[in-house]
């Protein structure tokens, strides 16, 4: 496994994507990331794991979960949850002839990164449970690199009201009749 003393570390995670029958009238199938696992084959690509009448689960890909020392605040927040989470991002497959309409794009432990992916477009971003071994690895990384940031209250600038009024005429002039 990677040394946690480095500024940035990565661990490979297998991404499990489920293809499930949809109840939506415009889509036959729903595609969602449902889990991740460690010690995954780095060359896996849509290997079928389990099949039922209503769903198929695939080891869709193996992606790197990358931790950076500047993200420790987000990682600590995640680890404080009752069930820590990972966020898996699926992007639309540009090969429209493929049987797989989405491709695993990223996995992150930071809710901030997940929000950035959400804001960026039409990707599917789903929370999945963080395996205990991954949580232990992240915890060790956070303990090695986290530096508590002291809160500094920003001071407001002083405004000279007379300076703000100079040269500006009122937008509305009231005309009152007596």
NUVOSE-127979 format. One record per residue (C-alpha): residue number from 1; residue in one letter; chain; x, y, z. Coordinates in steps of 0.02 Angstrom, whole numbers, plus 50000, padded with zeros to 5 digits. Last residue first. Example, Ala and Ser with C-alpha at 12.3 -4.5 7.8 and 13.67 -1.06 7.14 Angstrom:
<sites>
SITE 2 S A 50684 49947 50357
SITE 1 A A 50615 49775 50390
</sites>
This chain:
<sites>
SITE 178 X A 47521 53522 50014
SITE 177 X A 47583 53424 49869
SITE 176 X A 47733 53310 49888
SITE 175 X A 47855 53284 49749
SITE 174 X A 47978 53149 49793
SITE 173 X A 48135 53139 49689
SITE 172 X A 48189 52967 49636
SITE 171 X A 48363 52912 49583
SITE 170 X A 48450 53037 49698
SITE 169 X A 48601 53124 49626
SITE 168 X A 48774 53059 49655
SITE 167 X A 48921 53176 49653
SITE 166 X A 48968 53150 49835
SITE 165 X A 48856 53024 49925
SITE 164 X A 48988 52888 49950
SITE 163 X A 49115 53014 50012
SITE 162 X A 48989 53077 50139
SITE 161 X A 48956 52899 50198
SITE 160 X A 49139 52864 50236
SITE 159 X A 49146 52675 50240
SITE 158 X A 49258 52579 50359
SITE 157 X A 49307 52411 50288
SITE 156 X A 49242 52262 50383
SITE 155 X A 49361 52154 50480
SITE 154 X A 49373 51971 50434
SITE 153 X A 49360 51850 50578
SITE 152 X A 49504 51730 50582
SITE 151 X A 49467 51549 50623
SITE 150 X A 49625 51453 50662
SITE 149 X A 49660 51312 50540
SITE 148 X A 49695 51143 50618
SITE 147 X A 49833 51055 50522
SITE 146 X A 49789 50883 50454
SITE 145 X A 49932 50785 50373
SITE 144 X A 49975 50626 50469
SITE 143 X A 49809 50608 50561
SITE 142 X A 49717 50638 50397
SITE 141 X A 49818 50503 50307
SITE 140 X A 49789 50378 50448
SITE 139 X A 49601 50414 50443
SITE 138 X A 49600 50394 50253
SITE 137 X A 49682 50222 50266
SITE 136 X A 49563 50169 50406
SITE 135 X A 49413 50229 50304
SITE 134 X A 49477 50130 50153
SITE 133 X A 49493 49973 50260
SITE 132 X A 49318 50000 50331
SITE 131 X A 49239 50008 50157
SITE 130 X A 49159 50176 50117
SITE 129 X A 48974 50157 50078
SITE 128 X A 48921 50229 49911
SITE 127 X A 48862 50404 49869
SITE 126 X A 48811 50433 49689
SITE 125 X A 48859 50560 49557
SITE 124 X A 48785 50536 49383
SITE 123 X A 48860 50664 49265
SITE 122 X A 48754 50796 49178
SITE 121 X A 48863 50946 49210
SITE 120 X A 48994 51040 49309
SITE 119 X A 48892 51079 49466
SITE 118 X A 48880 50895 49512
SITE 117 X A 49065 50867 49483
SITE 116 X A 49104 51016 49596
SITE 115 X A 48983 50949 49726
SITE 114 X A 49075 50783 49726
SITE 113 X A 49239 50874 49750
SITE 112 X A 49168 50964 49903
SITE 111 X A 49095 50800 49969
SITE 110 X A 49274 50735 49973
SITE 109 X A 49305 50547 49975
SITE 108 X A 49321 50541 49786
SITE 107 X A 49295 50419 49643
SITE 106 X A 49306 50471 49462
SITE 105 X A 49252 50438 49283
SITE 104 X A 49159 50272 49280
SITE 103 X A 49083 50257 49106
SITE 102 X A 48900 50274 49058
SITE 101 X A 48795 50213 48911
SITE 100 X A 48866 50035 48919
SITE 99 X A 48808 49929 48770
SITE 98 X A 48921 50036 48663
SITE 97 X A 48856 50107 48497
SITE 96 X A 48839 50281 48574
SITE 95 X A 49027 50291 48602
SITE 94 X A 49029 50457 48695
SITE 93 X A 48990 50366 48857
SITE 92 X A 48900 50480 48979
SITE 91 X A 48999 50508 49137
SITE 90 X A 48985 50410 49298
SITE 89 X A 49052 50487 49459
SITE 88 X A 49073 50389 49620
SITE 87 X A 49066 50475 49789
SITE 86 X A 49136 50386 49940
SITE 85 X A 49046 50388 50105
SITE 84 X A 49079 50372 50292
SITE 83 X A 48935 50288 50388
SITE 82 X A 48899 50374 50555
SITE 81 X A 48982 50529 50481
SITE 80 X A 49141 50595 50563
SITE 79 X A 49249 50517 50426
SITE 78 X A 49168 50631 50297
SITE 77 X A 49204 50788 50398
SITE 76 X A 49384 50732 50424
SITE 75 X A 49404 50705 50236
SITE 74 X A 49336 50879 50197
SITE 73 X A 49459 50956 50321
SITE 72 X A 49600 50847 50256
SITE 71 X A 49587 50912 50079
SITE 70 X A 49752 51008 50077
SITE 69 X A 49848 50846 50111
SITE 68 X A 49786 50769 49949
SITE 67 X A 49696 50603 49936
SITE 66 X A 49673 50513 49771
SITE 65 X A 49551 50368 49751
SITE 64 X A 49614 50287 49593
SITE 63 X A 49491 50201 49478
SITE 62 X A 49461 50018 49433
SITE 61 X A 49324 49990 49307
SITE 60 X A 49148 49924 49280
SITE 59 X A 49149 49778 49400
SITE 58 X A 48972 49743 49345
SITE 57 X A 48806 49711 49430
SITE 56 X A 48655 49657 49327
SITE 55 X A 48476 49691 49377
SITE 54 X A 48292 49642 49369
SITE 53 X A 48296 49458 49317
SITE 52 X A 48457 49432 49415
SITE 51 X A 48641 49440 49369
SITE 50 X A 48801 49447 49471
SITE 49 X A 48982 49498 49440
SITE 48 X A 48989 49542 49254
SITE 47 X A 49157 49614 49205
SITE 46 X A 49132 49788 49134
SITE 45 X A 49315 49830 49115
SITE 44 X A 49442 49760 49235
SITE 43 X A 49625 49797 49196
SITE 42 X A 49676 49859 49368
SITE 41 X A 49603 49705 49452
SITE 40 X A 49529 49759 49617
SITE 39 X A 49617 49743 49784
SITE 38 X A 49491 49859 49868
SITE 37 X A 49305 49872 49839
SITE 36 X A 49177 50001 49784
SITE 35 X A 48988 49999 49788
SITE 34 X A 48823 50047 49705
SITE 33 X A 48866 50154 49553
SITE 32 X A 48702 50179 49461
SITE 31 X A 48632 50142 49288
SITE 30 X A 48442 50140 49266
SITE 29 X A 48368 50039 49124
SITE 28 X A 48217 50042 49008
SITE 27 X A 48206 50231 49006
SITE 26 X A 48066 50347 48949
SITE 25 X A 47921 50271 49049
SITE 24 X A 48020 50267 49212
SITE 23 X A 48002 50104 49309
SITE 22 X A 48182 50061 49269
SITE 21 X A 48261 49890 49263
SITE 20 X A 48429 49896 49350
SITE 19 X A 48607 49909 49281
SITE 18 X A 48721 49913 49432
SITE 17 X A 48896 49984 49435
SITE 16 X A 49033 49917 49547
SITE 15 X A 49193 50020 49548
SITE 14 X A 49354 49933 49600
SITE 13 X A 49466 50046 49701
SITE 12 X A 49649 50087 49673
SITE 11 X A 49737 50188 49809
SITE 10 X A 49813 50359 49784
SITE 9 X A 49923 50471 49889
SITE 8 X A 49963 50657 49888
SITE 7 X A 50076 50749 50008
SITE 6 X A 50171 50587 50047
SITE 5 X A 50176 50524 50226
SITE 4 X A 50031 50404 50195
SITE 3 X A 50144 50278 50110
SITE 2 X A 50052 50181 49974
SITE 1 X A 50000 50000 50000
</sites>
